[in-house]
Amino acid sequence: MDKVIIVGAGPAGWTAAVYAARAGLDPLVVEGLQPGGQLTTTTEVENYPGFPEAIDGTALVEKMKAQAVRFGARPLAGDVIGCDFSARPLVLTLSDKTRLETETCIVATGATANYLPLESLQKLIGRGVSGCATCDGAFYRNQSVAVIGGGDTAMEDALFLSRIAARVTVIHRRDAFRASRIMAERVLANPKIEVLWDTVVDEVLDVAKNEVTGLRLRNVRSGETFDRPLTGVFMAIGHTPNSAPFKAALEVDAKGFIVARHTRTSVEGVFAAGDVQDHVYRQAVTAAGTGCMAALEAQRYLEAQGK
């Protein structure tokens, strides 16, 4: 039986693994279906401390993994599909029916940005299409960009990008925002932001450059289609936490994010780190910070149990 099993192999998971391994806890890291998580869809990371020249997202995760393995973390290829946290030991079930037993568990499975189901959009994720304005907005300084969505996240992204980009176009399929009134008013009053109501994206244009050059849009009322040249598209239609295997065992909020207090979940000995419990910041550096916290909490829990 393991002392610590970490589920997830992004910044939160590998940071937790570094701290747990250095504490002599011999952590097992179940890497999941997408090792590295959302960072693997980012071609350049400029805002992670220690990399002044920027670094490819996948390369950053590989460095984190190498550091954790150096201290004794054990990667395991596999995907957790279920758990039983009702008794000791804690049990995790993998997709190949393997059962893993552990004294503590750190859930660091992340979240997935919601993207429109357009082939032309999907192929350009990380090449002009982004799910995180605060992560990637700086790449579009003095350029024209679009934000797709109508909630508070879309408003926040549009306002943030208006300080960087030359022009921001908010594309919303309805004739009114779902966002709070104050956020909507700030967007509508900003001279650098244009709102296209009743409009949807039919296609992301790349003109054979393998990067975004514009959008083909359609007004849902008139049926009129038109092209809008721009270089960046930011999705703001929500994130889905990768919490499905744990929903029956742990307290989650209305959107499925694991409820954690200082990374401690509703079950003793189970901790949550990174975007699976964070719907506010969603940054690699904050995920890494909570990974550190979760590992320290797991260590303290084991010490309190005399283990």
N, C-alpha and C positions, 0 to 999 in steps of 0.2 A: 504494500500500500504506500502511496506517495504522501509526502507531507503537504506539498503544494502542487496543484495543477492549475496552469494558466490557460484559459481558452481564448485564443486570438493572438495574432502575430503582427500587429501594427505597433505604433509608437507606445501605446499603453501596455500592451502585452510584453514587448521586449524590454521596456524599462522595468516593469515589475520583475521580469526574469533576471535582469542584472542585479537588482537589489536582493531578491530572494536567493540567488546563487551565491552572492558574496556573503550572505548570512549563513551559508552552509545548509540550505534547505533543499538543494538538489531538485529544483523545479522541473516539471515536465510541461512543455509548451505544445498544446494542440493547435496546429497552424491554421486549420480551416480551409475552406474552398478558395479563398482569395488571400493568401499570405501577403501581409503588408497593407491590406485594406485600401482605403481611398487614396493613400499616398501613391499607390502604384499607377494611378490614373493622372498623376501630375508630372509633367515633363521637367519642370524646374521648381525647386523650393528655395525661395530667397529669404524667408522669415524664420528659419530655424537657427537658433544661436550656434555659432561656431563654424558657419559655412559662408564666409563673406562673398565668395564668388558664385553662390548658389550651387545646388546639387540636384540631380535627378531623384525623383521621389522613390523609385525602386532601389536606387543605389543607397539612399539614406537608410531605408529599412534594412538592407543587407548589412550595412555597417552596424546597426543596432543588434541584429541577430548575431553577427560575428563576435561582438563584445560580450553578449550574454553567454554564448557557447564557450567563449574563452574562460569564463568563470564557472562553467559546469552545468549550464542550462541544457536540457535535452529536448530538441525539437522532435515532434511527432507529426507526420503527415496524416491527416484525418479530419473528420468533420463531426462535431458534436450535434446529435439530433434530439437528445433527450437527457433528462437528469432525474435523480431521486434524492432530494435533500431532506426527506422526512425523518431520517435516522442517521446514525453513524455506523460505518463510514459513509461519506458522501459518495454518490455514484453518478458517473457520467457514461452515457451510451453513445458510441460512435456509429456512423452510417453502415459500417461493416459488421455491426452487432457486438463489437468489442466493448467490454465493460471495464471502466477504470474506477478505482477506489482511491479516495484521498481524504486527508484530515481537513484541509482547507481548499477553497477554490476561488480563483480570481477570474471573473468574467470580463473579458476585454474584447468583445466581438464587434465593436464599432457600430456604425450606422451607414446606410446607403442613401446617397442623394437620389431624389426622384428626378428622372429625366423623361422627356417626351419620347414616346415609342416610334421615333422616326429613324430609319436606317441612316439617312444623311446626317442626322445629329449624333447618333451613337458612334459613328466611325470617327468623329472629330472631337470626342471627349479628350481633353488634354491638349488639343490643338486649336483652341479658340472657343471651345465649349467647356464651361466650368460649373461646378455645383457650389463654389465657395468664393464669393466676391472678396472677402477679406484676405483669403489666401492668394488669389491670382490677380486681383485688381491692378496691382502696381505694374503688371506687364502691359497695360493698356493706357498708359499715360498719354494724354492729348490725342486719343483715338476715339472713334465712335463705337459704342457698345449698346447692347440690349439686355434688359432684365425681363424675364418671363415669369409672371405671377401677379397676384393682387392682394396678398396678405401682408402682415407686418414685416415678415422677412424680406419680401420684395421691396417694400418701402425703405427698409433699412439698407438693403443692398444698393438701391438706386441713389439714395442720399450719400452713401459712402463713395460710390463710384463717381458721383458728380464732383467730388473734390479732386479727382484724378483724371478722368476722361474728358475729352472735349465736348462730347454729347452723349446723353443717356436716353434711350428710348425704352419706356415701360410698355410691354405688350400684355394686354389683359383680354381674356375672352368674353368678359361681361361688360356691362355699361356702368358698373360701380365697383369700387374696391371692397374687399372683405376686411381690409385693415382697419385699425382703430382710427377714429376721426382725426386725431391730432397728427398721426403719421401720414395719413392721406393728404391732409392740408399742407404739410411741409413739402411733400412731393409736388403737389399741384402748384405751389407757389415758387418752386425752384426754376429759375430761367434756363438752366442747363438740362432740364428733364422734360421730355415730350411724352405724352401718354397716347397710345393708340388703343381706343376702346373697341370692344366687339371684334377683336382681331386674334387670329390664331396663326401659328407657324405651319406652313405646308412643307417647307423644305429649307435645309441649311445649305447655302451655296458655298462652294470652295474653288470653282473655276480651275479644277485640276491641279491646285496648289497644295492639296492636303492640309489646308488650314482655312479657317472661316474667312470668307470675303463678303458675305451678306446673307440676308434671309428673304425667302419668298413667303409673303404674308397674304392672308385672305380675310376680308371683312365678312363676318358670319351673317350679317344682315343683308348686305347687297350682293354678296358673292364675288365682289371685285377682288382680283389678285394684283399684287404689285411687289416690286423688289425694293429692299432697303439695304444699301451698302453699309457694312460695318465689319469690325474685326474680332469682336468678342461677344459671346452669348452666355449670360449667367442665368442658370436655372434657379428659381426661387419658389418651387412648388412643394417644398417640404423634404424631410429626411425620414427614412424608415429605420428604426433601431433594429439591429440584428439580435433580437431577444427571444425569438420564437421558442427555442428549446428550453427556455427558463421561465416562461410566463406562468406556467402552472405551479411553479415552486417558489417564485419570488414576487414580491410586490412590484407592480409596474404602474405607471401613470396612464392617463387616458390615451396617450399616443404610443404606448408600448415601451417607453424608456424605463429602465430599471430604477427604482427609487433607492437612492443611496445617501447616507449621511456620513460624511468623511470616508466614503467608499464602503461603509458597512451597509449591508442589505438587510432585508427582513429576516434572514436566516443566519444564525451565529456561525461564524467560520466561513461565510461566503461573502466575497467582496466584489465590487464592480468598479471598473475604471474605463476612462476614455469615452468615446461618443455614445456608447450604449446606455450611458447614464447622464449624458450631457447634451441637452438640446439648445444650449445657449451659446457656448463659445466655439466648439467643434474645430479646434486647432490642434495640429500635431504636438505643439509644445505643451498645451494644457492637458492633452491626453497623456503625454509622457509624465507630467507632474502627478496626475492621479494614479498612474501606474506605480510610481514611487510610493505614494501614500498607501495604496492597496497592499503592496509587498510589506511595508512596515507594519501595517495593521495585522496582516497575516502572521508575521513574526511575533508580534506582541500577543496575539491570540494563542499561538502555540506555546509560548513561554508561560502564559497564565494557566494553560492546561498541563504544565509540567512536561512538555514534549520538545 
